[in-house]
Amino acid sequence: MPEDNKKPEAIKEYYIAYFDLLGYKDFFYNHLDKVENFLQVIYEAISLTNGYIQEVNLSPVAADIGNLFIRTKVFSDNILLCLEKTSANVDYPRFLAFLAIIADIQRNFVLRYGLFLRGGITIGKLSFNEDFIFGQGLIEAVALEESAIYPRIIMGQAALDYILQPHFVQQSDLKKACEIESRAHSGAYISDIDLAFCNSIMPAVNMEKFYLQWREHLLLPTIDGAVALNYLYCLNVNSMFDQTTIVQMLDFLKTFSPKDYQRLCNLSPNQKHRLEQHKDRVIQKIKEFGKYDNLDVSNVKEAGIREHILKKYLWVLTFHNYVCMIYGISNCMIKSGSTCDIRFMRMTTEIFEDDSPGVKQQNGN
């Protein structure tokens, strides 16, 4: 007989990320002969993701910054990741670390497997155990995924409200310190009281600045008002710390957690190589959906579906070019031009491999 007295886990507040694979359903309609290969790719990608999450969960560094234990659920093409929210002082960096992990997973799906993700991140309440998930937080995360439209993971309002507010210093104190700093840079007189005030809050201000830089790399405001996760982010620790501090941190990490030290050394990103890989993936998708040459003129419905998909990857193209501009790697930008197939009156897109005259370049975000 089944147990009648089993109780669900208490409802708690979580950081929640929910996303799915773009084009998953379409694949089964149009590529039935390749389903077995597709299954293998998805299984490997999700297995690698679960392995990555387990490494993070077992990391001494993750434990040291506040029990960074991420729970996962996978069903078909849907993936749910949750991190319990706490009231501890380290909860803000825990959330930023959670976002960075999601971005790493999203980037890995794209670069390694050519699988683009769409989803949302929110903060909400859930009851979560091995057999059962219940709560408003899941409803909000699914709604965000549906509204994301393009291959991106967008931030919900609750997550934005939390991440955009100061966490280590009061807004009024931060404003006052910035005004004093501005006056000092202009050569104005700074009183002993103002100087003492700045010295007293400087550790908190520096902490706020550090996490502000991290946040600015992770989040990308877009032209339609959404804020998306920048899975092509690149943190340059050399711009955040002096070399002596970096060496001291690495020496400590090497002793404290050799696995995390090795992982950090291996993660030193070659951003140009990343963008070249991403460029190849985007071009592959544009070429796949950007023309209708192989469609019979009577296949109007399929042409409409293909154009709908093309527009999604044109968003990725503009995102890619915007990131190239941010990091000053313009030679990785994708040059493209769009026109119309008059048989279907649908947009077509062509990729240009050189700087030919008249090339229309897709820019912006």
Backbone torsions as a table, in degrees:
resi	resn	phi	psi	omega
1	MET	NA	139.2	177.9
2	PRO	-69.7	155.0	178.6
3	GLU	-72.2	132.4	-179.9
4	ASP	-95.4	-13.6	-173.1
5	ASN	-102.8	14.0	177.1
6	LYS	-69.7	133.7	-178.1
7	LYS	-113.9	146.0	176.8
8	PRO	-70.3	158.5	176.6
9	GLU	-67.1	147.0	-179.5
10	ALA	-59.3	146.7	177.1
11	ILE	-71.9	126.4	-179.2
12	LYS	-130.5	167.6	177.8
13	GLU	-91.9	134.4	-176.7
14	TYR	-130.9	153.3	159.3
15	TYR	-83.1	128.2	-169.9
16	ILE	-127.1	130.1	172.4
17	ALA	-123.4	128.5	179.5
18	TYR	-132.0	128.2	179.3
19	PHE	-151.4	162.2	175.8
20	ASP	-136.1	173.0	-177.3
21	LEU	-86.7	126.2	178.6
22	LEU	-71.7	134.4	177.3
23	GLY	83.8	7.0	-176.8
24	TYR	-62.3	-49.6	-177.6
25	LYS	-69.2	-39.5	179.8
26	ASP	-60.3	-34.3	-178.2
27	PHE	-60.3	-41.0	-176.8
28	PHE	-71.4	-24.3	177.1
29	TYR	-78.0	-33.4	-169.1
30	ASN	-112.8	-10.7	-175.7
31	HIS	-136.9	49.9	-177.7
32	LEU	-59.4	-28.5	-178.8
33	ASP	-73.0	-12.3	-177.6
34	LYS	-114.9	15.1	-175.6
35	VAL	-60.9	-42.0	-178.1
36	GLU	-61.4	-43.4	178.5
37	ASN	-65.3	-39.6	179.6
38	PHE	-64.1	-41.3	177.2
39	LEU	-58.3	-43.9	-178.5
40	GLN	-63.6	-41.3	179.6
41	VAL	-63.7	-47.2	-179.4
42	ILE	-64.7	-42.6	-179.1
43	TYR	-61.6	-43.1	179.8
44	GLU	-65.7	-42.5	-179.2
45	ALA	-62.7	-44.6	-179.3
46	ILE	-70.7	-37.6	177.3
47	SER	-62.2	-41.9	178.6
48	LEU	-65.0	-39.0	177.6
49	THR	-62.8	-46.0	178.5
50	ASN	-62.0	-38.4	177.6
51	GLY	-64.7	-40.0	178.5
52	TYR	-63.9	-44.5	178.6
53	ILE	-61.4	-41.8	179.1
54	GLN	-62.7	-39.7	177.1
55	GLU	-61.3	-43.4	178.9
56	VAL	-63.5	-45.0	-177.6
57	ASN	-62.8	-30.9	-177.8
58	LEU	-93.5	-1.8	-176.2
59	SER	-70.9	130.1	174.8
60	PRO	-60.0	-33.6	178.9
61	VAL	-66.2	-42.4	178.1
62	ALA	-61.1	-40.7	178.1
63	ALA	-66.6	-35.2	-175.7
64	ASP	-69.8	-30.2	-179.9
65	ILE	-91.6	8.0	171.2
66	GLY	122.1	51.4	172.8
67	ASN	52.6	63.8	180.0
68	LEU	-80.5	70.5	-176.6
69	PHE	-104.6	110.9	-175.5
70	ILE	-99.6	130.6	179.2
71	ARG	-100.8	144.5	-173.8
72	THR	-128.9	150.1	170.2
73	LYS	-140.9	132.4	178.7
74	VAL	-127.7	128.8	174.4
75	PHE	-138.3	114.4	-178.9
76	SER	55.6	-115.7	-179.1
77	ASP	-100.6	11.5	-177.8
78	ASN	-104.4	132.5	-178.8
79	ILE	-128.7	129.9	179.9
80	LEU	-122.1	127.1	176.5
81	LEU	-123.8	133.2	-177.0
82	CYS	-135.0	141.0	175.4
83	LEU	-129.8	122.7	-176.9
84	GLU	-63.8	132.3	178.7
85	LYS	-82.6	141.3	178.0
86	THR	-127.5	177.9	177.5
87	SER	-102.5	9.7	-177.4
88	ALA	-69.0	159.1	-179.9
89	ASN	-64.2	-24.5	-176.8
90	VAL	-88.7	8.5	-173.3
91	ASP	-70.3	-31.8	177.6
92	TYR	-63.9	-50.9	174.5
93	PRO	-62.2	-28.6	175.1
94	ARG	-61.9	-41.9	-179.9
95	PHE	-67.5	-42.5	176.9
96	LEU	-62.1	-39.5	176.8
97	ALA	-63.9	-38.6	177.1
98	PHE	-61.0	-45.2	178.5
99	LEU	-62.3	-42.2	179.8
100	ALA	-63.4	-37.7	178.5
101	ILE	-65.7	-43.5	177.7
102	ILE	-61.6	-43.4	179.0
103	ALA	-62.2	-40.7	178.4
104	ASP	-62.3	-42.0	179.2
105	ILE	-64.3	-45.5	-179.9
106	GLN	-60.4	-45.3	179.4
107	ARG	-62.7	-40.8	-179.3
108	ASN	-64.1	-41.0	177.3
109	PHE	-59.4	-41.3	-177.0
110	VAL	-73.6	-53.7	-172.4
111	LEU	-71.5	-40.3	-175.8
112	ARG	-83.1	-36.5	-171.3
113	TYR	-119.5	-7.9	-177.4
114	GLY	69.1	24.7	-179.3
115	LEU	-105.1	118.0	-179.3
116	PHE	-94.6	144.1	-174.7
117	LEU	-112.8	152.9	173.9
118	ARG	-135.4	133.3	-178.0
119	GLY	-174.2	-165.8	-177.8
120	GLY	-147.6	157.5	178.6
121	ILE	-127.9	130.7	-179.8
122	THR	-143.1	177.7	171.4
123	ILE	-121.9	123.6	-176.7
124	GLY	-162.6	178.4	-175.0
125	LYS	-97.4	138.1	-179.3
126	LEU	-143.4	152.6	160.7
127	SER	-108.2	121.5	-166.8
128	PHE	-135.7	116.9	169.3
129	ASN	-140.2	-170.4	-174.3
130	GLU	-65.6	-25.6	-174.0
131	ASP	-111.4	-12.4	-165.0
132	PHE	-150.8	134.6	174.4
133	ILE	-128.8	131.7	-175.8
134	PHE	-148.0	137.7	172.1
135	GLY	146.5	160.4	-179.2
136	GLN	-61.7	-32.6	-179.1
137	GLY	-58.1	-40.0	179.1
138	LEU	-67.5	-40.7	178.6
139	ILE	-60.4	-43.9	179.9
140	GLU	-65.6	-40.3	-179.4
141	ALA	-65.2	-41.6	178.5
142	VAL	-65.0	-40.6	178.7
143	ALA	-63.4	-37.9	176.6
144	LEU	-63.2	-43.1	179.0
145	GLU	-58.5	-43.2	-178.6
146	GLU	-67.7	-31.4	-178.3
147	SER	-87.1	-10.1	-177.5
148	ALA	-65.5	-32.8	175.6
149	ILE	67.0	-57.6	-174.5
150	TYR	-94.5	172.2	178.1
151	PRO	-72.2	78.3	-177.9
152	ARG	-152.9	158.6	173.9
153	ILE	-111.6	117.1	-172.6
154	ILE	-104.6	156.5	-178.6
155	MET	-91.1	133.3	173.7
156	GLY	-78.0	165.7	-175.3
157	GLN	-62.6	-39.8	-179.8
158	ALA	-62.0	-40.6	179.0
159	ALA	-67.9	-40.3	178.9
160	LEU	-65.5	-44.4	179.7
161	ASP	-57.8	-38.3	-178.4
162	TYR	-73.1	-44.7	-171.4
163	ILE	-77.1	-24.3	-174.9
164	LEU	-87.5	-11.6	-179.0
165	GLN	-87.6	150.8	175.3
166	PRO	-63.7	145.1	-177.5
167	HIS	-122.9	-16.2	-176.2
168	PHE	-116.6	-9.3	-179.2
169	VAL	-149.3	146.8	178.2
170	GLN	-66.2	144.9	-178.7
171	GLN	-57.8	-41.1	-178.7
172	SER	-65.7	-40.4	178.5
173	ASP	-67.1	-39.3	179.4
174	LEU	-63.7	-42.7	178.9
175	LYS	-62.9	-43.0	-179.9
176	LYS	-64.1	-42.8	-179.8
177	ALA	-64.1	-38.8	179.5
178	CYS	-66.1	-39.1	178.2
179	GLU	-64.4	-42.1	179.0
180	ILE	-65.5	-43.0	179.4
181	GLU	-62.1	-40.7	179.3
182	SER	-63.7	-41.4	178.7
183	ARG	-65.9	-37.4	179.4
184	ALA	-65.1	-40.6	179.5
185	HIS	-65.9	-29.5	-179.3
186	SER	-84.1	-2.9	178.1
187	GLY	90.3	9.1	-179.5
188	ALA	-74.3	159.0	178.9
189	TYR	-70.3	134.9	177.2
190	ILE	-116.5	122.8	-177.6
191	SER	-72.2	162.0	177.6
192	ASP	-61.6	-35.8	179.7
193	ILE	-65.1	-45.0	178.4
194	ASP	-64.5	-39.7	179.4
195	LEU	-64.8	-42.8	178.6
196	ALA	-63.8	-39.3	178.6
197	PHE	-61.3	-47.1	-179.3
198	CYS	-62.2	-42.3	180.0
199	ASN	-63.8	-34.2	-176.7
200	SER	-71.3	-33.0	-176.8
201	ILE	-104.9	0.9	-175.7
202	MET	-59.2	-41.0	177.9
203	PRO	-58.4	-41.8	179.7
204	ALA	-68.8	-38.7	179.0
205	VAL	-64.8	-43.3	178.7
206	ASN	-62.1	-38.8	177.2
207	MET	-63.9	-43.0	178.8
208	GLU	-62.6	-41.5	179.9
209	LYS	-64.4	-41.0	179.4
210	PHE	-60.1	-49.0	-178.3
211	TYR	-72.3	-26.2	174.4
212	LEU	-63.9	-43.4	178.0
213	GLN	-62.9	-42.6	178.6
214	TRP	-59.6	-47.3	-179.8
215	ARG	-61.5	-42.2	-177.8
216	GLU	-63.7	-31.0	177.1
217	HIS	-74.8	-32.0	-173.6
218	LEU	-83.6	-28.1	-172.9
219	LEU	-109.0	142.0	-177.4
220	LEU	-131.9	104.4	173.6
221	PRO	-65.4	137.6	-177.4
222	THR	-114.8	166.8	-171.1
223	ILE	-66.9	-22.2	-179.8
224	ASP	-93.1	11.0	174.7
225	GLY	94.8	-12.1	178.5
226	ALA	-79.1	156.9	172.8
227	VAL	-113.7	116.9	-175.1
228	ALA	-104.9	155.9	174.5
229	LEU	-75.8	128.8	179.4
230	ASN	-89.1	93.2	-176.6
231	TYR	-75.1	-5.5	174.4
232	LEU	-102.5	23.7	179.6
233	TYR	-62.9	154.6	177.7
234	CYS	-143.1	108.4	179.6
235	LEU	-86.9	123.7	177.5
236	ASN	-103.2	98.9	-176.6
237	VAL	-64.4	-22.6	179.9
238	ASN	-65.6	-23.9	178.1
239	SER	-87.1	-8.7	-177.5
240	MET	-103.4	-29.7	-176.7
241	PHE	-133.5	155.3	172.5
242	ASP	-75.7	163.1	-172.9
243	GLN	-62.4	-36.1	179.7
244	THR	-62.7	-43.9	179.2
245	THR	-63.3	-41.8	179.8
246	ILE	-61.2	-45.3	-179.6
247	VAL	-62.6	-42.2	179.5
248	GLN	-63.3	-42.4	179.7
249	MET	-63.9	-43.8	-179.4
250	LEU	-65.9	-39.6	178.1
251	ASP	-62.7	-42.6	178.1
252	PHE	-63.8	-45.0	-178.3
253	LEU	-63.6	-37.3	-179.5
254	LYS	-61.0	-35.9	178.8
255	THR	-81.8	-42.1	-175.0
256	PHE	-70.5	-42.4	-178.1
257	SER	-151.9	90.1	-178.6
258	PRO	-55.5	-35.9	-180.0
259	LYS	-65.6	-42.7	178.2
260	ASP	-66.8	-36.7	177.5
261	TYR	-61.4	-46.1	-179.7
262	GLN	-64.6	-41.0	179.8
263	ARG	-63.5	-41.9	-179.7
264	LEU	-64.4	-41.7	178.7
265	CYS	-63.4	-39.0	-179.1
266	ASN	-73.4	-21.9	-176.6
267	LEU	-87.2	-3.0	178.0
268	SER	-57.6	105.6	-165.7
269	PRO	-79.4	138.5	166.0
270	ASN	-90.9	94.4	-171.3
271	GLN	-63.2	-34.8	179.5
272	LYS	-64.0	-41.6	178.9
273	HIS	-65.1	-41.0	177.4
274	ARG	-58.5	-47.0	-177.3
275	LEU	-68.2	-33.0	175.7
276	GLU	-64.9	-42.3	177.2
277	GLN	-62.5	-45.5	-178.9
278	HIS	-64.2	-40.2	177.6
279	LYS	-56.4	-45.4	179.5
280	ASP	-61.1	-41.2	-179.4
281	ARG	-66.0	-42.2	-178.8
282	VAL	-67.7	-44.7	179.0
283	ILE	-59.4	-39.8	178.3
284	GLN	-57.8	-43.2	-179.4
285	LYS	-70.6	-40.8	179.2
286	ILE	-62.3	-42.3	179.1
287	LYS	-66.8	-32.1	-178.9
288	GLU	-71.0	-38.8	-172.9
289	PHE	-112.3	-2.7	-172.0
290	GLY	-84.2	-3.9	179.9
291	LYS	-139.6	164.0	-177.0
292	TYR	-126.4	22.1	-174.9
293	ASP	-57.9	-32.6	-176.5
294	ASN	-90.3	9.0	179.7
295	LEU	-102.5	138.4	173.3
296	ASP	-71.0	148.8	-175.5
297	VAL	-60.3	-22.5	179.1
298	SER	-78.8	-11.6	-174.5
299	ASN	-89.4	60.6	-176.4
300	VAL	-66.9	-39.1	-177.9
301	LYS	-62.5	-44.7	-180.0
302	GLU	-64.0	-37.9	177.2
303	ALA	-62.1	-39.4	177.9
304	GLY	-64.9	-41.2	178.2
305	ILE	-63.7	-42.8	-177.9
306	ARG	-64.8	-41.1	178.2
307	GLU	-64.0	-39.0	178.1
308	HIS	-58.9	-43.0	179.0
309	ILE	-70.2	-40.0	179.4
310	LEU	-55.7	-42.9	-178.5
311	LYS	-62.1	-31.9	177.4
312	LYS	-64.9	-42.7	-177.9
313	TYR	-79.5	-20.4	171.2
314	LEU	-67.7	-32.3	173.7
315	TRP	-62.7	-43.1	179.0
316	VAL	-63.5	-37.8	178.9
317	LEU	-61.2	-46.1	179.9
318	THR	-67.7	-36.2	174.4
319	PHE	-60.4	-46.2	179.7
320	HIS	-58.4	-48.9	-178.6
321	ASN	-64.4	-35.0	178.4
322	TYR	-65.3	-43.4	178.5
323	VAL	-63.9	-39.8	176.1
324	CYS	-56.8	-41.4	179.1
325	MET	-67.7	-41.0	-179.5
326	ILE	-57.0	-44.4	-175.4
327	TYR	-96.7	8.1	174.4
328	GLY	65.3	36.6	179.6
329	ILE	-118.6	67.5	-172.4
330	SER	-67.4	-24.4	-178.6
331	ASN	-73.9	-2.6	174.5
332	CYS	-98.3	0.0	-178.8
333	MET	-68.1	153.3	-179.8
334	ILE	-99.7	126.5	179.2
335	LYS	-101.9	128.3	-174.5
336	SER	-145.0	163.1	174.9
337	GLY	-140.3	145.7	-178.1
338	SER	-120.5	145.4	175.8
339	THR	-145.5	-156.3	-175.4
340	CYS	-134.1	135.6	171.8
341	ASP	-86.5	108.9	-172.6
342	ILE	-69.6	-16.1	177.5
343	ARG	-65.8	-37.4	-177.5
344	PHE	-113.2	-9.0	-172.9
345	MET	55.5	48.6	-179.8
346	ARG	-124.6	149.3	179.5
347	MET	-65.0	140.1	170.1
348	THR	-122.2	154.9	179.8
349	THR	-135.7	136.1	179.1
350	GLU	-120.3	140.0	176.9
351	ILE	-96.0	133.5	178.0
352	PHE	-105.7	131.1	-177.0
353	GLU	-90.1	-6.2	-179.0
354	ASP	-136.8	-171.3	-178.4
355	ASP	-100.1	48.3	-178.7
356	SER	-61.3	145.7	178.4
357	PRO	-59.0	141.4	176.4
358	GLY	86.3	1.8	178.8
359	VAL	-67.3	131.2	177.6
360	LYS	-95.6	117.1	-175.3
361	GLN	-97.4	132.0	179.2
362	GLN	-85.1	117.3	178.6
363	ASN	-125.3	172.6	176.6
364	GLY	96.1	-169.7	-178.9
365	ASN	-137.4	NA	NA
